[in-house]
């Protein structure tokens, strides 16, 4: 159980609501390890690349390892607004997370998240001078949950052909942090 930090009952209620949202997002992306991280480049357009993300805790933060020398890191230093896109096509689950990215060199967090499998990218291990963390603080998350997407599309197509009402596209929800 997470210990509440709020001093007033209102602050504690807000904290409980935040934790619920963080857990909901965490449960949605628990099985999706890779997200497409989109950053704003110097020309103002978006650049995206796949990134491994660590499981979300009650603080709602999304963590990933990065290189200090990488283009994405310099783009984040210039403009911290990012988008993470997760998808699980087999489950018909699509999630987008908007937030602010912060570049961190927190040694305790590196220690907590580190595994030797990351030596492929960081040959000097946890003390690699090019290693940093990206901490994403979500502002908003949206998800589309359509577990039977293909079947729903076929049924909708048949109904439309026969003049009936199309099926709903599944659940869509927006969660603001």
Secondary structure, DSSP 4 states (H G I P E B T S, - for coil): -PPP--SSHHHHHHHHHHHHHHHHHHHHHTT--EEEEEEE-TTS-EEEEEEE-PPP-TT-EEEEEEETTSHHHHHHHH--EEEEEEEETTTTEEEEEEEEEEEE--HHHHHHH--GGGGGT-TTGGG-TTEEEEEEEEEEEEEEE-TTHHHHHHHHHHHHHTT-PPPP--EEEEEE-
